[in-house]
Amino acid sequence: MRRVLPLALLSAACSLRPWTPSVSVAYWGEPVPPPRAMPLPSTATVSERWRLPTEDPWGRYSKVTLLTSLDSMAPDSELPDVRDLEVVREAADAAHHVAQTALPKGVLWLVDLRGAASVAFGATLSLRAAAPVSPVLTFNNWPDASGMVPAEETLAGCVQFAPKLDRPAGGAADALERHPVFMLDSWRLAYRDDEVDEDTYDNRYGLGSADLPSPVALREAGISRVMYVVEDLDDTDKEEDDLNGIFLAYQSHGIGIYMVDLKWLRGLERDTSWPRAFVGRAMWVRPRVTILSSPWFYQRSLGGFGGFRARPIHVGPSSPGRGGGGGGG
C-alpha cells in the first residue's frame, strides 16, 4: 500500500492554480496556505459531520474517499488553514447572500471552485438558508507529498467547515423539497498539458455519469435547472471537460444550464426574483473535444489518471462522459 506522508510536507507541492476550462490561464490563484498545527480528527468524526441523513435522496452521491485519508496520517500531521484564502472568504460570502434569498426551487447547484472554496460555499449555505440544503461531497482523490494537485487543501476545508444537515421530516415529498449543492474541486483535471514524471503521484480524477444525478433522476426530483458556479466569469467561458457530456445529456432532456460566478452571487439582494435573475445566465453547451477523448492525455499521465488501462472515451448526449477514475480513490 502506498504510504501517505505528513501533510506538513505537502504545502509546496502546488503553489499556484493550474489552467482548467473552469479557471483559465489568465487567472492565477492564491498560493496554498502554509500548514498550521491543529487537532487532526478521525475519518469517522469528519464523515459523520458531512454524512447526509439516510432519508436524503442526494446522500447516495456523496463521497468520503478524500476523508478516509485522515486515518492514514501521523498524529502530528498539519493541514493548511484554508480560511485565510481570499477565494474561500468570497465563496462563504456568496453563499451568505444566496441564503438571504428565497432559494429557487427545482435547481441543482454545481459549485466548481477551488476545493476548499466549494466546501465553504456548501457549508455556509446549509447553515444560513431557511430552506433545507443537501451539501454533497464529490472529492475522489488522495493527498500525497508528490501529488499533482493539492488534495490536502480540500481535505482541510472539510475539516475546518461543518454544514447543518436537516433530516427530512415529511417522507419522500419533503425530501424532494431539499436543495442539492454538489461541491466540486476545479483542480481535479489540472495540468492537462504537462507530462507526469516518475516521481509525481497523479492524484487527478474526473467526474462521470455515476458521480452526478442522471437527467431522469433530476426530472423525477423536480429539477429543471442546473446552476453552474465558477470563480470568475471574466476568466471562464465553458464547463470543465468532464462535465461536457453530462451537461449535454441534461440539455437533451430539457434541463437548462446556467453559469454564474461568485461576484454575481455576492450581488444578489434579499428580494431577488429568481425568474428574472436567470435571464441572461443560460449557457448552451455544445459537443467538443475534451481531454477525456485524447489518447495523449492518458499517455502523459503514466497510467496514474484512470489506471494503466485508461483509454479515451466518447461523450455525447446519449453517452454521458465517464471520468478517468480517481487517482487515489
N, C-alpha and C positions, 0 to 999 in steps of 0.2 A: 504494500500500500504506500502511496506517495506520502511523504512526511510534510506536514504543514509547519512552516516556520513562524516564529512570533511576529505579530503584526507590526511591532516596532520597526522591523526591517523593511516594511512594505511602503513607507510613505514616499520614498524616492523612485518607486517603480515607474510611475507615470505622472509627470509634473504638470502637463497641460492636456486639455481636451483634444482628442484627435478628430479628424474630419469624419462626419457621417452625414447622410442626407437630412437627418433631423437637426443637425447642427453643422453649418457649413464651414469651409476652410477659412472664411472671413472672420469667424468668431473664435477667439481664444479664451478658454475658460480659466477660472482661478486655479492656482496650484492646489494639489491635495494638501489639506491641513496637516501640520505636524502631529505625531501621535501624542496622546495625553493619557497619563495614568488614571484609570478608573476601574471600579469593580467590574469584573468580566462575568456576566450572568451565564447560566447554562442554556443549552439549546431548548430544554423543556420550559424554562422560565420565559424566554422570548417568544417561543412558539405559542405558548398559552396566551400571551399578550395579543398576538395577531390572529389567532385561530378564530375563524368565524363560526357562529353557532351552527349546529347540525341542521337547523331548520332554514338556514340562509341558503337560497338557491345558487348563490355565487361562490359559496365556500369550496365547491369541488374544483375550482380553477386555481386556488391559492397554493403556492409552493413554499416549502420550508427548506429547500435544498441549501440555500446560502446559510440559513440559520444553523444547520447541522454542523457547520464548520466550527462553531463555538466550542463544542466538546472536544475538538482536536487540538485546541490551543493551550499553551502553557498558562498557568495561573497569572504569571507576570506579563502576559501579552498586553499590548496597548492598542487602542483604536484612535483614529483621527477624530478630533472634535469638529464634526461637520456643521455644528450650529454656528460656527464662525464664518461659514461660506456665505457670500452675498446672495448667490442663487438660491440657497436654502431659505434664507430670510425672505427673499422675494416670493418664493413658492408658498411659504406659510402665509404671507400677507395676501397673496392672490386667493388662497383658499378661504381666508377670513372674509374677504369681500364677497366671494361666491356664496358663502354661508349666510350672509345677511339678506340675500335674495330668497324668494320662494323657488327652491331648486326646480329646474324644468323636469317634468315627468317624461318618461319614455326615452331617456338619454343614457347611453353607455359612455363613461369617461375613460379615455385612454391618455394617461399622463406620461409623456415620453420626454423626461428630463434627466439630467444627471441623477443617478440613482437615489442619492440621499435627498435631493430636492423633491423627487416624486414621492418619497416616503413622507417628507414633511407636509406636502400638499394633502395626501390621503389622510394622514393622522389629524391634521388641523381641521379639515373639512368635517370629519366624523365627530370631532369634539365641539365644533361651533354651530353646525347646521341643526335646525329644528327637526328636519326630516331624518329618518334613519339612513345611514350611509354604510355601504359594504366595501371597505378597502381591501383590495386583492393584490397579494404579492405575486409577481411573475418572475422573480430573480432566480436564475437557474445556472449559476456558476459557483466558483470556489475561490477564495483568496489564496494567494501564494506570493512569496518574495520575488519570484521571477515571472509573475503573471503579466500578461499584456495589458490588461485593464484593471483598474483599482477596485476590485470587488470589496475590499475592506472598507471603502468609503460608504458603499451602500449598506453593508453589514452594520457599520456604526450608526447609520440612520435608523435602522430597525431597532437597535439597542437604545438609542437616545430619544426616540419618539415613541409614543404609545397612542393607539387610537381608542375611541369609545365604541364598543361593539354592543349594539342593542339586539336583544333576542326578539325575533318576530313573535308577536303575541297573538295574532289572529289567524294562524294557519297559513295555507298556501296563498290566499288572497292578499293577506297582509305582507307576506314575503315579497310579492311582486311589486309592492309599493316602495321597495328599497331602491337606493340609488347606487349602482355599482361603479366603483372607481378602481380601475386597473392601473397599477403603478409599474412603469417600465423604466429600464435603465438605458439611456441613449448611448452608453459606451459599448453596448453588447456586440456590435458589429464593427468596432473601430479598427483603424489601421489596415483597411482593406487593400491598400496598395503596397503594403510592406511585406517582405518575405520574413517568415518567422525563423530565427536561428535556433540552433540545437539547445541553447541554454535558456530559452524562453518557454514558459508554460502558456499555451494558448487557451486562456480561460474565457474566450468569447463564446457566444451562443446565439441562436436565432429562435424567435417565437414562431410556432406553426399553428396549424388548424386545430390541434388538440389543446393548445395553450389558451386560446381565446374562444368565446362562445361562437357557435355556428350561426349563420343567418336565421335558420329555423328556430334555434333556441332563443335568439333575440326577439324574433317575432312573437313567439309564444309568451315571452316575458313582457310584451307590450313595448319593446324598444324599437323606435323608428329612426333614431338619430345616434350618431357617434360623434362625440366631442373630442377631437384630437388636439391635445395641449402640448405645445413645444415652448422652448425658452424664448425665442425671439424671431418674429416673422420677417424681420429685416435680413435675417441670415438663413432662413429656411423656406423652401418653396414646395416641398413634397414630403411624402411619408417615408419612413425608413424602409429599406429594401425588403425586410421580412414581412412587412405589413402590406405590400403591394397586392399580392394575390388574395389576401384576406379581405382587404378593402374592396377589391374588385368583386368578390363574392357577395359582400354586403350590398354593394351598389346594385348588383344584378337582381337582388331581392327587394329593391326599393328602399333600402336603408340609406339615409343621407349621411355624408361625411362632412363635418365642419371643423375647420382648422383655426385655432386661436393661440395666442401666446400669453405670457404672464402679464405683460403690460396691459393688454386688452382686458384681462380678467380683473386686474387691480383698478381699472377704471369703472367697474360696474357700480351702479347705485342700488340702494336698498329696494327702490321701486322699479327695478329693471323689468321691462316687458320682454320676456324671452323670445316670443314670436318675432318681435322687431329686432332683437339682438342677433338672431340667427341670419337675418338678411345681410348678404354680402360676405358671409363667412363660409358659405358652401364651397367645397372643392370637388372637382371632377377628376376622379382617379383614372388614369389610362394604363393599359398594359405597357410595360417597359422592361428592358434588360436589367437584371439585378445581379448582384454578386452571387446569389444563390443558384444562378444558372451558368456561372462562369467556372470552367474547369481550372483556370489559373488560380482562382481564389483558394480552392481546396489544395492544389499542389503547393502553393506558397505557405500553407498552414502546417505542412509536415504531418498531416493526419490529426493534428490537435483539435481543430474545429470539426465536430461531427464524426470523429473517429477515422481510422485508416480506410474504411470502406465508403467514405463520403463521396457522393457523386453530385454533379449539377442536377437540379430539378426543374421541372416545368411548373410555372404558376399561371393561373388564369382564373376567370370567374367560375369555371366548372371544376377547377382543381386548386383549392386554396393552398398556398405555399406551406411547406413543412420546413421548419428550421433545421439547421445542421446538427442539432443536438447540443447539449450543454458541455462546455469544456470540462467542467468538474461536476456536472450533475449526476 
